[in-house]
Structure formats: C-alpha cells, structure tokens
C-alpha cells in the first residue's frame, strides 16, 4: 500500500530540488514534471511499493541537483537511496560511457530499479516526441534504439510496463515518420 504522506513529502522535496530546472526542448517545461510522470507511469502499471514510487520521484536528484545519497537515506531510507543509486549516472563519465554502462548494467539491476529504468525511458521518449526538441531525427532514432537496448536488460518484471514501453516505442517511431513527411 502506498504511504501517501511519504510520497507527497518526496514530491515536495524533489520539486524544491528541481525548482530552477527545465526540460530540454522549446517549451522549457518545469523539470519536476518528469519525475512525477515517471511515478505516475509506475502507478498506472500497477506498482504500489512506496519505496519504488519515492525513488521514482527522486531518481534524478543526485544526478542533477546538490542532493546526496546520504540525504535521501536519512530522509527516507537506505532502500530508497539504493534504488536511486542504481539508476543514477556517473556524470564524471562521458555521455557515450554513461549510455554504454546503462546497457551493460541493466540486467544486474534490482527488480524495482529495472521498473524505474523502464518508466524513465517511457517518459523520456514520450517527452521527446510530444514536446518540440531541437534534435535531428537521427539523434531521436538513436535515443530510441539505445532505450530499447536498455529495456532488453530490464524487461520481464511487470507485463503492463513492458507493453507500455513497446507501445511507446511504436508510437514514437510513427511520430518521427510523420515529422519527416
């Protein structure tokens, strides 16, 4: 059962941490929309584990803000901090290295981290095709192809999430074909 108070606290905490950040793209939507959507995707796919949902809301705080794993552990718990850690990229590495590591590490992630990783990719792909982003089509297709490789190492834990990912990929490819014509 979802502990509503804890989840709302995480939402407020993440909103404060991301308050000055915007998503990539012409519309510059508030960044907090992203982790909230990731959390909603998980809930819509039947997930109700509070630690997973809190980690979904916090999943980019260490990577993109001044938040530490210790802060998450002390405020929530070690399990949430560990989940966030499993999906956090090491920003000292190059973009290519980070992307290759996500593919390599995906099969060894915990089940909840795999679910979180899939929901994150769904949200990113939906945002990429929904909101205008100044990427060439080749870069968008490369992001989709890379996301599929990460998904391959994560799938099989939640059938609804797997179907939603597949539907998202199919829709994104259709959308990109339409924009080319």
Secondary structure, DSSP 8 states (H G I E B T S, - for coil): ---HHHHHHHHHHHHHHTTT-B-SSTT--BTHHHHHHHHHHHHHTT---HHHHHHHHHTTHHHHSS--HHHHHHHT-HHHHHHHHHH---TTS-HHHHHHHHHHHHTTS-HHHHHHHHHHHHHHHHHHHHS-----HHHHHHHHHHHHHHHHTT-SS-HHHHHHHHHHHHHHHHHHHHHH-
